[in-house]
């Protein structure tokens, strides 16, 4: 794991582009530790001699989809994985970026995407956090590309503030796993060039909450995209600590994020 970052360079790139790709944030040893921990948890469900995480995942999915889902729910609490989201280098950068001494966890997660492509969300910004502005990290443990799917960003969208989001119900025949999802109007999305990032395993995308982003689908059968993510919330623009009637997480609808002041 990288121990020192060029804070000035990364800050300039995020200000300019809305995101920065930190190459080689995790090394091969780090990636192996994460994969082995995930594999051991799958083996707890159904032990055998399989050593490949991708193959084991699809084995469990076929064996018992519900237990596969339970595995997905529990791995976000795997301390082996969490340690890589809170490295001193990353936290020091976040503190420097926001000029704060206090940073909160917004929402840590281990995202798992397989060849069903049923967990893809439309373009959105990172809202419903403690703070009005946050930084996010997106770190895949397998390469992301046109075959495996990955993260897409909308060029320069972060320079236009926060857009109105709304919760839509899943459409008939929609593969999404949820009954509703957050997004912005398609007319807004069309204003920006979509860039499908190709990020190597262990590299990390740091991005500002204002940039529109979404996932793009896998085209390869029985591939697996596992991404560790977190939203770093600074001690700034937190209505919950200023207004006794405010909700802890800022609502997605009914709030103008551009008017949230410190």
N, C-alpha and C positions, 0 to 999 in steps of 0.2 A: 504494500500500500504506500502510495506517495506520501512522504512526510513533510514536504514543503512546497508551497504553491507560489506562483508569481501573481500576487494579489492585484497589483497595478494593471498588469496585462489582462487578466481575466475580467476585472471590473470594466475596463475600457471596451472589451469585446462584448460583454453583456449589455452595456449601455448602447453600443453601436448596433448589434445584431439581435439582442434579446436572449442570446444563448452563447455558450462556449463549450466545445468538446474537449474534455480533459483526457488526453490520450494516456493509456496505461495507468489509470488510477489504482486498479487492482492488478497484482501480478499473478502469474500462473499458480503459485502456491495458494494465494488467497482464493482464487476461483475453485481450485481443487477442494479446499476446505468447505466452501459453500455447497458445492455439488455433493460431496460425501455426506454432509449433514442432511441435505434434502433427501438423498438416496436412503439413508438409514431410517428416516421417518417413513418413507414409503415401504421399506422392508418390515417395519413394525406392523403394517397392515397385513402383508402377506409375504413372509420370509421365503427367499430362495437364493440362488447364486448369481443373479443378474447384477452386473457391475456398471451398466450403462444407464445413466439417469433418464435419458429420453425413452429408452425401451421400457424401463421399469414404470415410468409414468403411464405409458399407453397400456401396459399390462394391467395396472391397477384400474385405469379408466374402464377397461373392458370387464375386469373382474367385479368391480363394485363402484359405479359412478358416484354413489352417495358418499362413500368413504373417500373417494378421490376428492370430492368437494370438501369434506372435512379436513383432509390434508391441506388443501388450499387455504382454508380458514385458519389453521393453527400455525402454519409456517411463518406468518408475519410476526410471531412472537419468538422466533428462533434467535437466541442471543448470538449464536455464531454469525448470523447474518447482520443483526442490528449493529454490531460493533463497527462495521464498515460504513455505516451511515453517519457516525458521530466521531470520525477521526479528528484529532486536534487541528490538522491542516484545513479541513473543510469548515469546521466550526469557527476557527479563527478568521477564515475568509468571509464567512457570513457576517460575523461581528464587524469586520472591517468595512464590508460593503454597506451595511446599514448604520455604521458608526454607533454601535450599541454594545453593551456588555452582557446583555441578557438575550438568549435565544430559546424559543420554545419549539417542541416537536408539533408539527401541524397534523400530519397524517402519514405515518410510515406504512409501507406496504411491500409485499412481494407479489408482483403481477405475473400471472402465468397465462400465456397465450398458446393454444395448440392449433392444429390444422382445421378445426371447425370455424375459426375466425368469428366466434360468437361473443367476444368481449371487446369489440372495437367500438369506441365512442366517437361521435362527431366532433368537429373542431370546437374547442372551448378554451377558456382561460382558467387559471387556478383560483377559484373563489371558495367561499364557505370555510374560510380559515379564521384563526384568531385575529390576525392582522390584515390590514387592507392590502399591503404589499408583502410578498414573500419570495423567497428563492426556492427552487426545487432541484432535486438531483434525480437523474434517471440513469441507472447503471445496469446494462445487460450482462448476463454471465455466458451468453452465447453470442456469436456475431449476428448483427441485424443487417439485413440487406433485402434486395428484391425477392429473393427466394424465401427467406425466413420471416419477412415482415419487420416492421420497426416503428420508429417515431418520425412523424412528419410535422414540420413547422410552417407557418405562413409568414413569409418574408416581410419584415418591417411592421408587422401588425402591432408590436409592442409600443410603437410610437404614436398610437392613436387612443391611448387610455383604455379603460375597461368598457366593453360592449355589453348591451343588455343580453342576459341569458334567460332561457326559459326551460322548463321541464316538459318534455314531450312524452307521450305514451308510446310504447313500442308498437310499431305498425304490424298489421297482420302478415305473417310469414317472416317477420324480422327474426334474425338469429340471435339477437342480443339476449343476454341472460337476465336482464333486469326489466321490470315493468315500466320503467321510465328512465330518461337520461337527460343530461344537461347539454345545451349547445347554444350557438348563436345562429341568427338568421342566415340562410344561404346567400342572400344578397350581400351580406357583409363578407362572408368567406370569399366570394368571387372577386373581391377587390384586391386580394393579395395572392402572390405567387406561392404555390405549394412546393415545398422542398422535402423530399423523402431522404432523411439522413441515413447514412450507413455507418454504424458505430460498431467498432470491434469489441469483442468480449473483454470486459474489465475496464474499458474506457467509460467515462461518465459525461453526461450532458448536464451542465448547470444552466438553468434558465429562469428568467423572471416571470412572475405570475401573469404579467400582461400579455405575453406572447401567445397567440392562438396556436394550438397544437392538437394532434390526434394520433392515433395509431394507424398504420397501413398494414394490409393483410399478408399472411403467409401464402405462398403459392406451392409449397412443397409438402407432400404427405408425411405425416408422423414426424414433423419438426416440432421443436419446443422453444418458445421464447420466454425466458424468465428474467425479470427485471426487478431490481430492488430500488425503491423510491422513497423519498421523504420530502416534506415541505417544511422549510425552516422559517419560522415566524419570529421577527424581531420584536422587541419591546417598543413598538411604535404603531400608531394607527390601530389601537385595540379598543374598540368601543366598550367592550365588556368591563374594562377597568376605568372607564370615564362616565358611563351612563348606567345607573342602577337598573334600568329597564331593558338594557341590551342583552341579546342572547350571546352565549359564549362564542359560538361560531357565527360569523356574519352571514345572514341569510343571502341566498343567491338572488332571490327576487324581492323587489320592493325597496332595494337599497341602491343608491348611486355610489358606486365604489370610487368614482372620481372625486367625490366630495368628502370622503373620509379624511379627516385631518388629525395630526398628532396633538 
